[in-house]
Amino acid sequence: MRRAASRKADAPATVYRVRRYYAVALIAGLALLLFLTLARTPYVRSALETPDKKIDVVGWMWAWDFQADGQSVGHPLVLPARKLVEFAVTSKDVNHGFGIYDPDGRLVAQTQAMPGYVNHLRVRFEEPGTYHVLCLEYCGAAHTIMMAEISVQ
Amino acid sequence: MSARAETREPAARDQRLVATWLTTMLAVFLLMVVLGITMRLSQGAVVSLSFPDFYAIMTMHGLGMAGSLFAAGIAMVWFVAARYARPSRAAMWIAYALFVAGAVALLVATLVGKFAAGWYALYPLPFLKATWPSWATGATIIALMAMGLAWLVAQLDILRALAAEYGIGRMFAWDRFRRQDGAPVPAAVLIASVCAVAGILGTIVGAATLMMYLFKWFAPATEFDPLLLKNSMFMFGHTIVNVAMYCGICVIYELMPGFTGRPWKVTRTVVLAWNATLLFILFAYFHHLYMDFAQPLALQVLGQIASYGSAVPATAVTVFGLGSQIHRSGLRWSFVPAAFTLGILGWVLGGITAVVDSTIAVNLVFHNTLWVPAHFHTYFLVGYVLILLGFLFQLLRSGAERLAKVGLAVMVAGGYTFVLMFFLGGMDSVPRRFATYQTIPYPWLVERATELAKWGAGAGSVFLVGALIFCVSLVLGRRRSANPDE
């Protein structure tokens, strides 16, 4: 291996001089980011409010079933706009991903559908229109066709 | 404990051993690149793959890439360890044989048996309503166990050798906090120790998970907790993938001073950063489970803090260290330092975009979109892989500098274009792990995702051409150095 022994053995002092500022700025930036973003997690958002509507969601290879008060409500699921809706999401076979896309095709909220567990996702649909649920967790050969429709009015 | 801290050049037999590992891993890597391009071609509607075929390829691609790159990382760390301590060649050859046997079995299970549960084979998918035969599930589990055993044998031996040379405390440079006057442990030894411990813990958790899978395969009536197994599978997968990256960084700390003529200083900041990385890396995997709201809130918050804590300090001190290595050093930008520096750049960019996604509020709309493959392809394809190729070039003492640089430039151009397509897809909410985009109920998104996939396939092919040019430079460079009169 080449050795550059004749070169200056140490980096110039200027490099090390900036180190303190670099470290302080980095730690302060990280702390600020943690503070700002942890307050906006989906778990605490709307946690203190009472949902206007509750929907049970069961995922299975390869479809979504929506239920209200223990009864299947069929497709598309009709929901009110600007009301807080709580989805209680589970699976009866493998892991699925419950991803809600808005009428423009943008992902707005998601949670996992897992056998043996129920995940509670609260969503307020601000705009009326047709939303879609896509499976966002690989769940077998027909994963890409596992979807459902939500009509927000 | 020996006082020896001098570097020694590993024996020719050591070099042959590591070169054999790395050229094997390079061959596996190139095959996996071809599989990756095939997937993007299918998503781009250029070729037509059946769903079972696509997902079998996806499974092999994920397992093959993570497995071979991690194995390459272990071989690089072994090389570094062999410069300071005496790891066992026999253990390393046994590990190599186990790894190759596992890799061959995995190729058969996925490409012939069509096992297609994804690299992480989330429980209980491998055992339910499968489109593949049961033997393919069993063969995959056993193949992964063989590879895991290979990693474990190699890493335990590296750890043993370093501990025998330095002692447990000094391996992690803890003596720096006690104001000891002795020479600090070399920076690469500190990182090698971090890699070995984190890698061993991750591998053990993976082995335990695979044992449960094997039990389920033998006795299908057995039931396990899906959330527990999701935790253990991600702890294993996330940890080894990140440790692979740190193995590359270990090599840079070791070899870069040879080009700049400056030692890589082991300051207290460096020691603190890498010890923090060792601690945090074991908890960062929780960011894979943010969308499992049933997981206790404290673990979700810990996931974000640990993700920042594992990614940022190591990156910060390495970038600072690299800057102080290069700044006014008169460094000649030959292939190896160029590949190392570009590799660090890719690692940092991939790391920053990973930290973005490890933020819970962002993860809500980025989780399982193309943003995820975007960031890990960035730190692997245009990060770690460039470091690996730089190391291989140095190890084989190739002389074909110019051709290797051409290959590097082509790989960088192709690689960054390739990952950019993933990032753009992620920002547009394109879901990952979709065999086809034609089923998405938004025409603009179908068109956009398909177009990005086509560009991705093209850019991936450019990367492959660059990698092949690099391979030619290795062969020609070897021949030239063997026949200097030519």
Chai-1 contact restraints between the chains, C-beta under 6 A:
chainA,res_idxA,chainB,res_idxB,connection_type,confidence,min_distance_angstrom,max_distance_angstrom,comment,restraint_id
A,M1,B,G258,contact,1.0,0.0,6.0,A-B,restraint_1
A,A4,B,G261,contact,1.0,0.0,6.0,A-B,restraint_2
A,A5,B,G261,contact,1.0,0.0,6.0,A-B,restraint_3
A,R7,B,G261,contact,1.0,0.0,6.0,A-B,restraint_4
A,R7,B,S329,contact,1.0,0.0,6.0,A-B,restraint_5
A,R7,B,G330,contact,1.0,0.0,6.0,A-B,restraint_6
A,A11,B,S324,contact,1.0,0.0,6.0,A-B,restraint_7
A,A11,B,H327,contact,1.0,0.0,6.0,A-B,restraint_8
A,P12,B,R328,contact,1.0,0.0,6.0,A-B,restraint_9
A,V15,B,S324,contact,1.0,0.0,6.0,A-B,restraint_10
A,V15,B,H327,contact,1.0,0.0,6.0,A-B,restraint_11
A,L26,B,A316,contact,1.0,0.0,6.0,A-B,restraint_12
A,L30,B,Y308,contact,1.0,0.0,6.0,A-B,restraint_13
A,T37,B,T359,contact,1.0,0.0,6.0,A-B,restraint_14
A,T37,B,A361,contact,1.0,0.0,6.0,A-B,restraint_15
A,R40,B,A361,contact,1.0,0.0,6.0,A-B,restraint_16
A,T41,B,I360,contact,1.0,0.0,6.0,A-B,restraint_17
A,T41,B,A361,contact,1.0,0.0,6.0,A-B,restraint_18
A,P42,B,L364,contact,1.0,0.0,6.0,A-B,restraint_19
A,Y43,B,L297,contact,1.0,0.0,6.0,A-B,restraint_20
A,M61,B,K129,contact,1.0,0.0,6.0,A-B,restraint_21
A,D93,B,L128,contact,1.0,0.0,6.0,A-B,restraint_22
A,V94,B,L125,contact,1.0,0.0,6.0,A-B,restraint_23
A,V94,B,L128,contact,1.0,0.0,6.0,A-B,restraint_24
A,N95,B,L122,contact,1.0,0.0,6.0,A-B,restraint_25
A,G97,B,N368,contact,1.0,0.0,6.0,A-B,restraint_26
A,G105,B,Y442,contact,1.0,0.0,6.0,A-B,restraint_27
A,G105,B,L445,contact,1.0,0.0,6.0,A-B,restraint_28
A,R106,B,S429,contact,1.0,0.0,6.0,A-B,restraint_29
A,L107,B,V365,contact,1.0,0.0,6.0,A-B,restraint_30
A,L107,B,S429,contact,1.0,0.0,6.0,A-B,restraint_31
A,Q110,B,M291,contact,1.0,0.0,6.0,A-B,restraint_32
A,T111,B,M291,contact,1.0,0.0,6.0,A-B,restraint_33
A,T111,B,F293,contact,1.0,0.0,6.0,A-B,restraint_34
A,Q112,B,M291,contact,1.0,0.0,6.0,A-B,restraint_35
A,Q112,B,D292,contact,1.0,0.0,6.0,A-B,restraint_36
A,M114,B,P226,contact,1.0,0.0,6.0,A-B,restraint_37
A,P115,B,P226,contact,1.0,0.0,6.0,A-B,restraint_38
A,G116,B,P226,contact,1.0,0.0,6.0,A-B,restraint_39
A,Y117,B,L227,contact,1.0,0.0,6.0,A-B,restraint_40
A,Y117,B,A294,contact,1.0,0.0,6.0,A-B,restraint_41
A,N119,B,F293,contact,1.0,0.0,6.0,A-B,restraint_42
A,N119,B,A294,contact,1.0,0.0,6.0,A-B,restraint_43
A,H132,B,P441,contact,1.0,0.0,6.0,A-B,restraint_44
A,L134,B,P431,contact,1.0,0.0,6.0,A-B,restraint_45
A,L136,B,N368,contact,1.0,0.0,6.0,A-B,restraint_46
A,L136,B,P431,contact,1.0,0.0,6.0,A-B,restraint_47
A,Y138,B,G118,contact,1.0,0.0,6.0,A-B,restraint_48
A,Y138,B,R433,contact,1.0,0.0,6.0,A-B,restraint_49
A,A141,B,F51,contact,1.0,0.0,6.0,A-B,restraint_50
A,A141,B,P52,contact,1.0,0.0,6.0,A-B,restraint_51
A,A141,B,T131,contact,1.0,0.0,6.0,A-B,restraint_52
A,T144,B,F434,contact,1.0,0.0,6.0,A-B,restraint_53
A,T144,B,A435,contact,1.0,0.0,6.0,A-B,restraint_54
A,T144,B,T436,contact,1.0,0.0,6.0,A-B,restraint_55
A,T144,B,T439,contact,1.0,0.0,6.0,A-B,restraint_56
A,I145,B,T439,contact,1.0,0.0,6.0,A-B,restraint_57
